[in-house]
Amino acid sequence: MISTKKQKYEASQIECIYMNYRRIGIKLYGKRIVPMDLCFYFQKGQETAGVEAVQQWAEQNHKEIKHKFFQTLA
């Protein structure tokens, strides 16, 4: 499960994870664009551990990580 201040998302709702430089976006099934509340950065000093945690979560939940540009929806 991934949670934001507004909502919780089950792994089954998540299609894939986008990574573009330091920016990470969670793409939901049925959506073309990543919602702003599912787009984030890790603070300096936490980037390596944060990205490793995201990669581990994706592997455990069988979600693809795509290293490419992605658009967000406000």
Protein Blocks (a to p, Z undefined) as FASTA:
>chain_A
ZZdfkbccdfklpmbdcdehjbccdddehiabdcfklgccddehilmmmmmmmmmmmmmn
opacddddddddZZ
